[in-house]
Amino acid sequence: MVYDDTSKKWVPIKPGQQGFSRINIYHNTASNTFRVVGVKLQDQQVVINYSIVKGLKYNQATPTFHQWRDARQVYGLNFASKEEATTFSNAMLFALNVLSAQDGGVVSPLYSTQALHTQIGSYLMPRCTAVFSEGKLFC
């Protein structure tokens, strides 16, 4: 979902895209970039394909509703459970930590890829690793 400043409401990114979705955070290890990709369970339609950028603001508004902001838009995800929200949050914070470390910062051991892969499994795409996968949410 995205926040519409005009109506002051959360709306689907595109009309008709509401429904349960599978959300993944992919890490392209070759370019060290991350993407949030969501696919609707009902019809496999891509509902979000977002490049995680350094400096985005991430907020856990409630235990099951998380949002982030870049320079143009505010995005939100409503999770089915606290556990899925926490797993997604850990992966998002890991990605942001890695991106901030590219300029000489230090990656926190709390969000190591090994720990995340052990916790949620690893799913491979060409030159990409899913840092967070299989989360079902309503977006």
N, C-alpha and C positions, 0 to 999 in steps of 0.2 A: 504494500500500500504506500501511497505518498500523501503528504499533507497538502491540502489545497488552501492556500492563504486567503483566497477570495471567499470561499464558503466556510472556512475555519473548520473543515472536516477531513477525516481520513477517507481517501477514495482509492479504488483499484488503479494500478498504473495505466491499464487500458480497460475500457468498459467491458463487462462480461467476463472478467478474469477472476472473479471471486470463487473460492472453493479450496479444498484441502490440496496442499502442494508438498512436494519433496524439495527440500532446500539443501544445497551442497555449497561448501566453500572449497574451491579448487586452488591449488598452489602449483603454478608453472615453475618448476625448479630451474629451467634453463634461463628464464628471464627474471626469476624471483618476484613474480607478480601473483596476485590473488584475485579471485572473482567469486561473487555470490551468484549462484545460478539456481533458479527455482522452476520446477516443472509441475504443472497441475496433474494430479493423480488421475482425474477423470479422462482427460483427452491428450495428455502429454504436451500440452501447449506451454511454451516458455513464458513464465509470468514475470521473471526478473532475471537480468543478466547484467550485473553491476561490477565494475572494476573497483576493488578496494584501493583507495589512494591514501598515501601518507597524509596525516593531519586531519582525517575526517573525525568528526565528533560522534562517539558511540555512547548511548545512554540506555540503561536498563530501567525504563520508566516504571514498570511493575515486574513482578516475578515472571510473568508470561508475555509481556509486551515490551519489545526492545525496539529502539529506533536509532538511526544515525543520520548525520547531516553532512553534506558536502557543500561546496560553494553555491550550488544551484537549487538543491532539493532536500527535503526531509523524507526519509524512507522509514517504514515501520513493518514489523513482523509480529503477529499474534500467535504464540505457540500453544500447542495442545496441552503441554505439561511443563512444570518447572524444570524437570530434568532435561528435556529437550532444549529449553531456553538457556539453561546453564551450560550445556555442551556447546551450543552455538556461540554463546558469549565467550567461552574459553577459546574457541577457535578464532573468533573475530579479534579478541585481544592478542592472541598469538600472532595473527597476521599483522596487526598494527604495530606490535612490538618488533617484528622482523623488519617491517618497512622503515620504522624509525631508526633501527640499528644500521641501516645502509649508509647513514651519514656519520658513522663512527660510534653510535650508541652501543649498548650491550643488550643482548637478548636475554630476557629473564628465563632462568631454568624452569620456572613454574609452568611454562607453556611449551615445553619441548615437543618436537614432532613425534618422538618415540612415545612419550606419555599419551599424546592425543591418539596416535595410531593404536596403541594398546587399548585405550578406552573405547574407541568407536570404530575401529577397523580402518582399513585403507582400501580405497577404490581407485583404480588407475584409469586414466585417459591418456592419450598420446602426450608424453612429457608433462603430465599433470598429476597431482596427488590430491585427493579429497581430504582436506583437513577436518571438515565436518560433513557428515553424510547421513542420509536416511532420516533426517528430522522431518516430521510431518507437521504442518502448521496451516493455519488459515490466514491467507493473505489476500 
